[in-house]
Structures are given as C-alpha cells and as structure tokens.
Amino acid sequence: METAQAFLDLKIPVVDLSADFRLSAAEVYETWYGAHRCHDLLKEAVYGLPELHRDKIKTARLVANPGCYPTSCILGLAPLLKGELIQLDSIHCDSKSGVSGAGKTMAASNLYCEVNEGLKAYKIGEHRHTPEIEQELSRIAGQEVVVSFTPHLIPMDRGILSTLYAKANGDLDSAKLYNHYEEFYSSEPFVRVRPLGTFPSTQDVHMKNYCDIGVHFDPRTGRVVVVSAIDNLTKGASGQAIQNMNLMMGFEETSALI
C-alpha cells in the first residue's frame, strides 16, 4: 500500500497487482483482508478490467489489476447482467485453477507432487475473490448481486477454467445467447467468443492474454451455462497489467501482448 502511495507522490501512475485496491469499500476490504491503511486510495483506484472500465483506466493514476478468478467470472457473466438475461439470485461460479494460482508462498499443499493426480475444492464460501466478483457484477446490474463461488485446484501449472451457471430470465435459446455475446465483445481485442456449440480449453489461452468464452442454454433446466478460460498468469495477472499500462500511457492497447 505504502509503495503505491510513494509512486503516486512522485506523480508516477501505478498498476497495482496486489489485492490492496480492488475493493472500493473499506469496510468490505477489512471484512475479507483486515485493516487498510490507505482509505483515500481505495476510493480513487479504478478497477482494471479494460473491457468494462477502459475510459476510466485511460485517465487513472492508480489502477487495481483484477484477480485471476474474478477476471474469468466477470467477463463470462457481464453480458448476461448487462442484457438482463438472468435471475440475479441464481449465479454460481465453478472455477478451476492451476497450481500457480496459489502464488509463490512455500507450502506443502502447493507442492506439485502433493497435488498431482488430484482435484480438490478449497475455501468454499470464504475465498477472498468473492467480494471482488460481487462488486463488479453489482456495478453492472445496478443492484446488489450475491454469487456462490467455488474454486478448485487442478494439477497443472497454469490456467483457469470457469463454468458459470444462472437461471434465464424469460425466453432464451443458445443462438440468441451466442449473438448477444458476439455483439457485446465484438470490439474487444482480448475476448474471443467461441463458435456456437464449442467451448474453450485452457490450452487455447496458454501464455496468452485472451479470455475465451463459450455459451449454451439448457432448455431442460432453464439455465444459461457459460465456460470462460484464461491463463491466470497472463490475462489473470501480468498480461492484463500490461494491457492496463498501455491504456494509461496512451500506447496501443495490444502492444507487447498476444
């Protein structure tokens, strides 16, 4: 926190990759993370998801780079909320991440030999990315949105696959859903909507700054199913930080990114 303040005091714009400035409400931050020492910066920071906040990022001094899970979930769900296509109290995010998502902290539970050949859910109902997802979805919806978020650890180096479920609002089918997503992301350089009937794999985005999305409407259950894939270390971290830096500095948004 203090490092960000020091750079800002020198009039150097900051893209912060930590969770320090992602939540705009101090009380929410302190519920999930503990005390915050820079409340004024919390109010100033712009949430760095270019697909939603590009214009604000361009003029910001401080950009909070999103978390990896939230990036995959928010991009997957945003068109549904913007188009009022789903019931807001029915959203479930089922996400799976490679081992690098746990960061560099040494812990036996993060050693590859400990997780290989296994799959497990963790921090059910208490993962710190939950309020970040809810904050951005609530902004889009214009009202409070509460989600059920279940993260899983899978035995691979990198990548996130999120499968997102929600009850549809009114008449819908897969073709309408696909057309809505295509239009919503038509001008976005780093979001690719997969052809109808196909769904992304983490291999498709490996070491790339893309978010790939596939959509389906299940008429039997009345649910929308969205599959979203990112590389947690690229679009979920450093690649998105470069994308934000490009916008802040007036560079071509896609510079130095694939």
C-alpha positions, -999 to +999 in steps of 0.1 A: +000+000+000+027+024+010+047+016-021+018+026-043+014+059-024+051+066-028+050+063-065+018+084-067+036+111-046+062+112-074+034+115-100+042+081-114+010+062-124+006+028-108-009-005-119-011-025-087-012-063-090-020-069-053-055-071-038-049-038-019-071-016-041-095-039-058-124-033-034-137+002-033-154+000+001-130+000+030-155-020+052-157-047+027-119-049+023-115-051+061-140-079+064-121-101+040-085-089+043-080-069+075-071-033+082-065-010+053-041+019+057-049+040+025-087+046+025-084+076+002-067+055-024-094+028-022-119+055-034-096+067-061-085+034-076-100+022-109-108-015-112-085-026-141-108-047-163-104-029-196-135-045-212-156-027-186-137+003-175-115+013-204-122+050-204-116+054-167-084+034-169-071+058-195-072+088-171-064+070-139-034+075-116-040+042-098-054+010-114-061-021-094-053-051-115-081-077-111-077-111-096-075-141-119-107-159-108-127-126-110-114-119-145-127-152-158-160-149-139-168-113-146-160-114-183-181-146-186-211-131-168-211-094-178-231-097-210-258-116-191-262-089-165-260-061-190-287-076-211-308-086-180-309-122-193-306-140-159-320-141-124-295-123-102-300-146-072-292-177-092-255-172-101-230-199-094-193-197-104-175-231-105-138-223-112-107-244-115-071-231-114-036-244-120-012-246-091+005-213-099-027-196-089-017-201-053+013-178-057+049-182-047+045-188-010+060-220+001+035-245+015+034-283+013-002-281-001+011-261-031+040-285-040+032-301-073+040-336-060+013-331-034-014-320-058-006-342-088-032-368-097-058-350-075-086-325-077-100-306-048-123-277-039-110-252-014-120-221+006-157-228-002-178-198+008-147-178+020-124-172-009-112-136-010-120-131-046-158-135-038-164-098-029-144-087-060-167-107-083-198-094-065-186-058-065-182-057-103-213-077-111-233-054-088-220-024-107-231-038-140-265-048-126-271-016-108-281-035-076-265-059-051-255-092-066-245-122-044-229-152-060-219-187-050-182-191-058-164-225-056-127-226-065-109-258-073-072-267-075-062-289-105-028-305-111-015-283-139+010-254-140-013-226-151-047-217-165-083-211-152-115-226-165-147-212-150-181-227-156-208-202-148-245-211-142-276-189-138-314-192-144-326-175-175-350-145-175-378-152-200-374-168-234-339-176-245-320-201-267-284-208-275-285-189-308-298-157-291-273-161-263-244-165-287-254-135-308-257-114-276-221-123-266-208-118-301-222-083-302-211-074-266-175-084-272-173-075-310-147-048-305-127-064-277-092-074-288-087-099-260-121-116-257-129-144-281-164-159-283-162-195-294-185-207-323-218-219-311-216-255-298-179-253-289-162-245-256-127-232-247-099-251-231-071-237-210-048-249-238-064-223-261-052-194-239-019-208-226+006-179-221-018-156-240-038-125-229-071-138-242-103-147-224-121-174-245-158-179-239-184-205-249-221-203-242-250-226-240-287-225-230-301-257-214-338-257-221-344-287-198-333-268-167-338-232-180-302-224-171-276-205-190-241-221-190-210-201-198-175-215-200-147-190-196-109-198-200-079-176-192-042-180-184-041-170-147-006-156-151-014-135-182-049-122-187-053-131-150-022-111-139+008-097-158-007-096-193-037-076-181-013-053-162+005-046-195-029-040-211-038-015-184-004+002-186-008+006-224-041+023-219-028+046-191+003+056-211-016+062-244+001+032-262-017+008-285-037-014-261-024-046-277+013-036-276+036-064-264+007-088-260-005-119-277 
